Amino acid sequence: MFKVNIHPIERGVRFLGGATLASMAFWGPSNPWFLLGLIPMVTGAVGWCPPYAMLGFSTCPMKK
């Protein structure tokens, strides 16, 4: 459906960073800011970033 535009290493970093932010719901301050962690988690899991697509940017390695 969507063309992958995120490098595999960046995907992992996004997912782990998002998971860290989202985990604040359980151990951090009680506010809704932990929901921002869901955005990088989803983009990391799917491999497609909407702003990258709109700007025509990709961090994926070129296929030979």
N, C-alpha and C positions, 0 to 999 in steps of 0.2 A: 504494500500500500504506500508506504513512505520510503524514500531512499535514505539509507543510513548515512549520516553526515558527521558522526562523532567517532574519533579514534578509540580503539578498544581500551587503551590506558586511561584516556579521559573519561570513558564510560564508567570504569571502576572507581575513579576518583570522585566523579559526580555521585555515584550511588552511595559510596561510603560516607561522603560529606553530608548528603541528604539524610541518610540513615542516622547519622550523629545528631543532626538538627531535629529530626523527627523524634528521636529518643528523649528529647527534652520534655516531652509530654509526660514521661514517667519519672524522671529524676530532677528536672530543672524547675525553673519558676513556672507558676501556674498562669500562663497567658497563651493566647492563640498563635504566637509567632512560630511555634514548632511546625505549624502547617506549611511554612515556607520550605521545609525540608522535603516535602513530598514532590515538589517541582523537579529538583535535581535527581531525585530517586527515579521518577518516572522517565525523564529524558535519558538517564543512564541505562535504565532497563530496556527501553525501546531502541535507543541508539539514534534517535532523530530529535533535533533541536529546532523548534519553530523559528527563533530569531536567526539562526544560521541559514535556514532555508530561505527566509525572506531576503537576506543580504547576499545570498549566493555563495556562502562560505562553507567550507568543509575541512575537517581536520583528519579525514580518513586518508590512508596511504593510497597512492595511485595504483590501479591494477595494471599489470604488464600484459 
